[in-house]
Amino acid sequence: GFIHQLGHEGKVCPHLPANATSTVLATTHTNGIHELKVNFCHCPELRIHAEQLLLSQYFPATWNKPRSVFTFEVLQDFHEDTLTSKKAAYDYVRKLRRRTNNACAHKVQVSVSLLIS
């Protein structure tokens, strides 16, 4: 059930259409890789989705139609890891997959297209 409301300080956008569906994002955070449902703001002075995500501390993997995001916290953690241990990005993602599901880390998907299917 949780749906993250973008804009309006976590409250539902007053211009959200009644038939609007939430967007599922593959979200990479320091505690693993998860699905996150979001509702974008639909106000007349609308910002594009990528900007709404950035304002909410999520870095979109793509600018157009983002479906995968990284929290600012995970970007900072990765940066610190690479500065101190020279760990490769591949190894860092392996660590996050283990944090998501330590028993079956190889089954953890890292993109939303694989999460949905």
N, C-alpha and C positions, 0 to 999 in steps of 0.2 A: 502494500500500500503506500509507502512514502513517495511523494512526488515533490521534487525541489522546484519551487516557484522562483523564476528569475525576474529580477526587478521588484519594485514595491516592497523591499525589505522582507522578503519571504512570504508575503501575502499574495493571494490569487489576483492576477491582473483584472481590473474591472472591465476591460474590453475583451476578455477571453471568450471566444465563441462557445456556445453551449455544446456544440458537437466537436469541439477541439479534442484531439488525441495527444497524449504525452509522447515525447520523443525519448527513445531509449539510447543512452550513451554508454559506451564502454569507457569506464572511468578508472584510471590508474592512480592509486594513492599509495602512501607509504605502507599501508596495511594490506595491500594486494590490488587485484584487478576485479572490478565489480561492474554490475549493471546499475545505472542510475537513470531514473525517469525524471524528466524535466518538462515544465511548461514554460515556453518563451513568452515574453511580454508582447502584447498585441496593441499597445497604445498607438494613437495617431502619429506621434513623434517617434516612431519605431526605430530602434537601432537594429542593425543586422545581427543575426544569431551569434556570430563569432564575437562581436563586441559585447553582447550580453553575457556570454560565457566568461570573457576576460574580466568584466566588471565583477563577476561572482567568484573570481580566483580560480577559474578553470582555463587551461591553455588548450585551445582546439588543435587537433592534429591536422585539420584542413580548414581553410577559410570558408569555402562554399559547402553548405550542408554538412556541418560537422557531425560526426557520429562517434568519434573517439576523442577523449579529453584527458589531460594530465592536470592534477591539482598543482598549485604553486608549491605546496609542501613537498611533493614527490620530486619536482624539478630541483628544489633546493637540496634535498637529501641526495639526489643523484650527483649534483655538482660537488657536494662535500665528499661523497665517496670517491669520485674520480680524482679530486685533489689530494686526498690522503692515501688512497690505496692503489690508485691507477687502475681501478677495476674497469673492465670493458662494459659497454652498454648491454651486451648480450648476457653477461654474468649478472648484472643488476636486474634485468628482466627475469632471469631464472630465480633470483632471490624473491622477487615479488610474486612469481607464480607459486613458489613454495609457501609464502605467507598466505596466499589465497586458499590453497589446498595442499597441505604438506604430504598427504598420503598419495595423491594422484596429480602431482604438479604438472606432469606432461599433458594432462587433459585440460588444463586451464587455457582458454582461448584468449587472445590478446586483441581481437578486433570485434566490433559490434556485428559485422556481417556473419561472423562465426558464432557469436553468442545467440543470435536470433534463430539460426538454422537448426 
